[in-house]
Amino acid sequence: MIDNKLDREILQLLQKNGKLTYEEISKKVGSPPSTIRDRIKRMEENRLILGYSTIIDEERVGMAADAYIAADVPPERISEAFAALFSMERVSEILKITGQRRIMFRIKAVNNEELMSIIDRDIRPLGFDNIEIKVVLDHLIRYPGL
């Protein structure tokens, strides 16, 4: 848990731009760079910051199709289904959820034709029930926030 305003401000800045230097963050929050460095190091050690990544324009790198799939799976097949999803290159996110469906995952593909091919060839044989496919039309916010 974030226990103070400075840590929250640092995290919000890093979420928007993970390339900011200690000096740049320092100027924005009004604390010395050494304090910023120490706070970030502590948050990394405490696993509040899990890592850093690059947000790409998926369409410009050839991944124009994006879909979330919600499904249910019989309890005796959950482990097998998760293992199969973890091994799929095009699956970028896997969530356990509440409701009629117990699992939701995200698939990225070159186009809708490839997306449907992945679903028919790789997903349906896993034995999911009650599959619901939601194709993403547009990304309105790409940056997670606190």
HUCORHU-V203091 format. One record per run of one state. SS is the DSSP state (h for helix, s for strand, l for the rest). FROM is the first residue (numbers start at 1). LEN is the number of residues. If there is no record, write none. Layout:
BEGIN
SS:FROM:LEN
SS:FROM:LEN
END
This chain:
BEGIN
l:1:4
h:5:12
l:17:5
h:22:8
l:30:3
h:33:13
l:46:19
s:65:8
l:73:2
h:75:12
l:87:4
s:91:6
l:97:6
s:103:7
l:110:2
h:112:15
l:127:2
s:129:7
l:136:11
END
